[in-house]
Amino acid sequence: MSPFLNVLENQVQLICLAFMAVVYVLRLAWILHFRPVRERGLAQGDAGRGAGYALAGVALPGAMESIRRKPIFYAQFLLFHLGVVAAITATFIIPYAPGLFEKRLIVLAFQIVIGAACLAGILRLVRRLSDRRLRAVSRPDDYLSILMMILFFGAGVLAVPNHPRDGETALIAFFILTAFFLVYVPFSKICHYLYYPFIRFDLGRSLGHRGVWPPVRPGRECAPPAGRPS
């Protein structure tokens, strides 16, 4: 391994990771500075159940009509985010636990997941470019984020075997992109996952209070909240 790749895999990544952590801590401190607004009026449902339902929404694809009609979108979403997890995990395995990638089955599993995520990213980009409604609400950051993720996944597929002796180009590209994302993500739309729990919790609590979430199945009625006469 060249000295450049060694520094890139270790010191550069740790500095960028620390930078992202500091920015996230500041963002979380800003978010927690605001006190949640409580719903007024008599509760028509259970705010706690509503919040739980909202937070679990990502695991309940059937709850959204758009996904029920076009489940392929949820499949793309799932593959894309599984690829994100696999690629991020690889950035730690390569420098700190390289022995794991000496097992061909593990390497193949990572390559399949990351490769599928790359394909999902390409499909997302094509859809955003071809759908006039998506184009109307898209900004340069949307296109840049997807394009960079596609490149990140592509480099990850080539870097996962972790064979510097065969050439370091893929590994260098992979870790340069990783460093870029660690600095760029906190200021891009990709950081939406940081806000997701807060937004969903607040929305679910409000709609749960109103008796809207969790939705009532046909033929069933919501049990009245504790302390309320039926």
C-alpha positions in Angstrom: 0.0 0.0 0.0 1.3 3.4 -0.9 1.8 6.1 1.8 -0.8 8.2 0.0 -3.5 5.5 0.2 -2.6 4.7 3.8 -3.1 8.3 4.8 -6.3 8.6 2.7 -7.8 5.5 4.3 -7.0 6.5 7.9 -6.1 10.1 8.8 -8.1 11.8 6.1 -11.2 9.7 6.8 -11.0 10.3 10.5 -10.6 14.0 10.1 -13.6 14.2 7.8 -15.6 12.0 10.0 -14.9 14.2 13.0 -15.9 17.3 11.0 -19.2 15.7 10.0 -19.8 14.7 13.7 -19.2 18.3 14.9 -21.6 19.7 12.3 -24.3 17.1 13.2 -23.9 17.9 16.9 -24.5 21.6 16.2 -27.5 20.8 14.0 -29.0 18.5 16.7 -28.4 21.2 19.3 -30.3 23.6 17.1 -33.2 21.2 16.5 -33.5 20.4 20.2 -33.6 24.1 21.0 -37.2 24.3 19.7 -39.9 23.0 22.0 -42.5 20.7 20.3 -45.9 22.3 20.0 -48.6 20.3 21.8 -52.0 19.6 20.1 -54.9 21.5 21.7 -58.3 20.1 22.3 -59.5 16.8 23.6 -57.5 13.8 22.3 -59.4 11.7 19.7 -56.7 9.0 19.7 -53.3 8.0 21.1 -50.4 10.4 20.4 -47.9 7.7 21.4 -49.2 5.1 19.0 -49.4 7.7 16.3 -45.7 8.6 16.8 -44.7 4.9 16.7 -46.7 4.4 13.5 -45.0 7.4 11.9 -41.5 6.3 12.9 -42.2 2.8 11.6 -43.5 4.2 8.3 -40.4 3.2 6.3 -41.0 -0.4 7.2 -44.7 -0.2 6.2 -44.6 0.3 2.5 -48.2 -0.7 2.1 -49.3 2.3 4.1 -48.6 4.6 1.1 -50.9 4.4 -1.9 -48.2 5.4 -4.3 -46.1 2.4 -3.2 -49.0 0.1 -3.3 -49.6 1.1 -6.9 -45.9 1.1 -7.9 -43.9 -1.2 -5.5 -40.9 -1.0 -7.7 -40.2 2.4 -6.2 -40.0 0.9 -2.8 -37.7 -1.8 -4.1 -35.4 0.9 -5.5 -35.5 2.8 -2.2 -34.7 -0.4 -0.2 -31.8 -1.4 -2.5 -30.4 2.1 -2.6 -30.3 2.5 1.2 -29.0 -1.0 1.7 -26.2 -0.1 -0.7 -25.4 3.0 1.4 -25.1 0.9 4.5 -22.9 -1.7 2.8 -20.6 1.0 1.2 -20.2 2.8 4.5 -19.4 -0.4 6.3 -16.8 -1.2 3.6 -15.0 2.1 4.4 -14.4 0.8 7.9 -13.7 -2.8 7.0 -11.0 -2.1 4.4 -8.6 -0.1 6.7 -9.5 -1.7 10.0 -10.7 -5.3 9.4 -9.3 -6.2 5.9 -9.3 -9.9 6.8 -13.1 -10.0 6.3 -12.7 -9.2 2.6 -10.3 -12.2 2.2 -13.5 -14.3 2.1 -14.8 -14.4 -1.4 -18.5 -14.9 -0.4 -18.4 -11.7 1.8 -16.8 -9.8 -1.0 -19.4 -11.0 -3.5 -22.3 -10.2 -1.1 -21.0 -6.6 -0.7 -20.5 -6.2 -4.5 -24.0 -7.5 -5.2 -25.7 -5.1 -2.7 -23.6 -2.1 -3.7 -24.0 -2.9 -7.4 -27.7 -3.1 -7.0 -27.7 0.2 -5.2 -25.7 1.7 -8.1 -28.4 0.5 -10.6 -31.1 1.9 -8.4 -29.3 5.2 -8.3 -29.1 5.2 -12.1 -32.8 4.5 -12.4 -33.6 7.3 -9.9 -31.5 9.7 -11.9 -33.2 8.7 -15.2 -36.6 9.1 -13.6 -35.8 12.5 -12.2 -34.6 13.7 -15.6 -37.5 12.2 -17.6 -40.4 13.1 -15.3 -41.4 16.8 -15.8 -43.0 17.0 -12.4 -39.7 15.8 -10.7 -37.7 18.2 -12.9 -39.9 21.1 -11.7 -39.1 20.5 -8.0 -35.4 19.4 -8.5 -32.5 21.6 -7.7 -28.8 21.2 -8.7 -28.1 19.5 -5.3 -30.6 16.8 -6.1 -28.8 15.9 -9.3 -25.3 16.2 -7.8 -26.2 14.0 -4.8 -27.6 11.2 -7.0 -24.7 11.4 -9.5 -22.1 11.3 -6.7 -23.8 8.4 -5.0 -23.8 6.5 -8.3 -20.0 7.1 -8.6 -19.5 6.2 -5.0 -21.3 2.9 -5.5 -19.4 2.2 -8.7 -16.1 2.8 -7.0 -17.2 0.7 -4.0 -17.9 -2.3 -6.2 -14.4 -2.2 -7.6 -12.7 -1.3 -4.2 -14.4 -4.0 -2.0 -12.0 -6.8 -3.0 -9.3 -4.6 -1.4 -6.3 -5.7 -3.5 -3.9 -2.8 -3.6 -1.3 -5.0 -5.3 -3.6 -5.1 -8.3 -3.7 -1.3 -8.5 -4.9 1.4 -6.1 -7.0 3.4 -8.5 -10.4 2.0 -7.3 -9.4 2.3 -3.6 -8.2 5.8 -4.0 -11.3 6.9 -5.9 -13.5 5.2 -3.3 -11.9 6.9 -0.3 -11.7 10.3 -2.0 -15.4 10.1 -2.6 -15.9 9.0 1.0 -14.0 12.0 2.3 -16.0 14.2 -0.1 -19.3 12.9 1.2 -18.3 13.2 4.9 -17.8 16.9 4.3 -20.5 17.5 1.8 -23.4 15.5 3.3 -24.1 17.7 6.4 -24.8 20.7 4.0 -26.8 18.8 1.4 -30.2 17.3 1.1 -28.7 13.9 1.9 -28.7 14.8 5.5 -32.5 14.4 5.5 -32.0 11.2 7.6 -30.9 13.4 10.5 -34.3 15.2 10.6 -36.4 12.1 9.7 -37.0 10.9 13.3 -37.9 14.4 14.6 -40.3 15.2 11.7 -42.0 11.8 11.8 -42.3 11.8 15.6 -43.9 15.2 15.6 -46.2 14.5 12.7 -47.2 11.1 14.1 -47.9 12.5 17.6 -50.1 15.2 16.2 -52.1 12.9 13.9 -52.3 10.3 16.7 -53.7 12.9 19.0 -56.4 13.6 16.3 -57.2 9.9 15.9 -55.9 9.8 12.3 -52.8 7.6 12.9 -52.6 4.6 13.1 -55.4 4.4 10.4 -58.5 2.5 11.4 -59.2 -0.7 9.3 -62.6 -0.9 7.8 -65.1 -2.5 10.2 -63.0 -1.6 13.2 -63.3 1.4 15.6 -60.6 3.0 17.6 -60.7 2.3 21.3 -61.1 5.5 23.2 -58.0 6.8 25.0 -57.6 6.0 28.7 -59.8 8.2 30.9 -62.4 8.9 28.2 -65.9 7.4 28.3 -66.7 5.1 25.4 
